[in-house]
Amino acid sequence: GAVVSQHPSRVICKSGTSVKIECRSLDFQATTMFWYRQFPKQSLMLMATSNEGSKATYEQGVEKDKFLINHASLTLSTLTVTSAHPEDSSFYICSARVVGDTQYFGPGTRLTVL
Amino acid sequence: GDSVTQMEGPVTLSEEAFLTINCTYTATGYPSLFWYVQYPGEGLQLLLKATKADDKGSNKGFEATYRKETTSFHLEKGSVQVSDSAVYFCALSETDSGSARQLTFGSGTQLTVLP
């Protein structure tokens, strides 16, 4: 149980295009999902907290107009990187929180912007 | 604010060696503590957790004890295997009455086990 999936696992896009990443909780309902960004050989940086049916809460320094988050249902949250640039290339990881403290993480999405 | 300090890596061990990865934390309340493992190219997997002082989390031969007096949650394994090679993250989550509890991560420790 408590499986989180992400799609796609890898994406390569041209500079200036937008990319959507999906995060799904497969066997549970998640009222809260989190989006992280991980640079090579570094820890995870929380980007935003997403609650179903409400606007996401962004961490300081994260541009909400660039990283659009939609949490339309209890099993799906999406992150759209708008007008992507090479510096947006990174590993993006989502997680979903179940009852209590535990967060379960998706496998991550490797974004490469050319 | 909350913070997690992990032993810097990388750590390289021979198979069957004893492993300790140190983790200490700073928190204002009574956090829950976690160890996550990240295998190459994958997301994080929960390895073990402890929610209150003196609790011991254990899984797959790994153990960690929540020590409130030393604010520590060191990860140990008696005999590591090559398949344990991964990055290990210590993390905490503050206990509060809010609906969303964020995780604060340590910097991660790369473990390589040689055959």
HADDOCK unambig.tbl for C-alpha pairs under 7 A between the chains (distance, minus, plus):
assign (segid A and resid 32 and name CA) (segid B and resid 100 and name CA) 6.55 0.50 0.50
assign (segid A and resid 42 and name CA) (segid B and resid 107 and name CA) 6.30 0.50 0.50
assign (segid A and resid 43 and name CA) (segid B and resid 105 and name CA) 6.86 0.50 0.50
assign (segid A and resid 43 and name CA) (segid B and resid 106 and name CA) 6.77 0.50 0.50
assign (segid A and resid 43 and name CA) (segid B and resid 107 and name CA) 4.80 0.50 0.50
assign (segid A and resid 43 and name CA) (segid B and resid 108 and name CA) 5.95 0.50 0.50
assign (segid A and resid 44 and name CA) (segid B and resid 105 and name CA) 6.85 0.50 0.50
assign (segid A and resid 93 and name CA) (segid B and resid 43 and name CA) 6.63 0.50 0.50
assign (segid A and resid 101 and name CA) (segid B and resid 93 and name CA) 6.86 0.50 0.50
assign (segid A and resid 101 and name CA) (segid B and resid 101 and name CA) 6.83 0.50 0.50
assign (segid A and resid 104 and name CA) (segid B and resid 46 and name CA) 6.99 0.50 0.50
assign (segid A and resid 105 and name CA) (segid B and resid 43 and name CA) 6.32 0.50 0.50
assign (segid A and resid 105 and name CA) (segid B and resid 44 and name CA) 5.68 0.50 0.50
assign (segid A and resid 105 and name CA) (segid B and resid 45 and name CA) 6.48 0.50 0.50
assign (segid A and resid 106 and name CA) (segid B and resid 43 and name CA) 5.75 0.50 0.50
assign (segid A and resid 107 and name CA) (segid B and resid 42 and name CA) 5.04 0.50 0.50
assign (segid A and resid 107 and name CA) (segid B and resid 43 and name CA) 3.87 0.50 0.50
assign (segid A and resid 107 and name CA) (segid B and resid 44 and name CA) 6.97 0.50 0.50
assign (segid A and resid 108 and name CA) (segid B and resid 42 and name CA) 6.30 0.50 0.50
assign (segid A and resid 108 and name CA) (segid B and resid 43 and name CA) 5.08 0.50 0.50
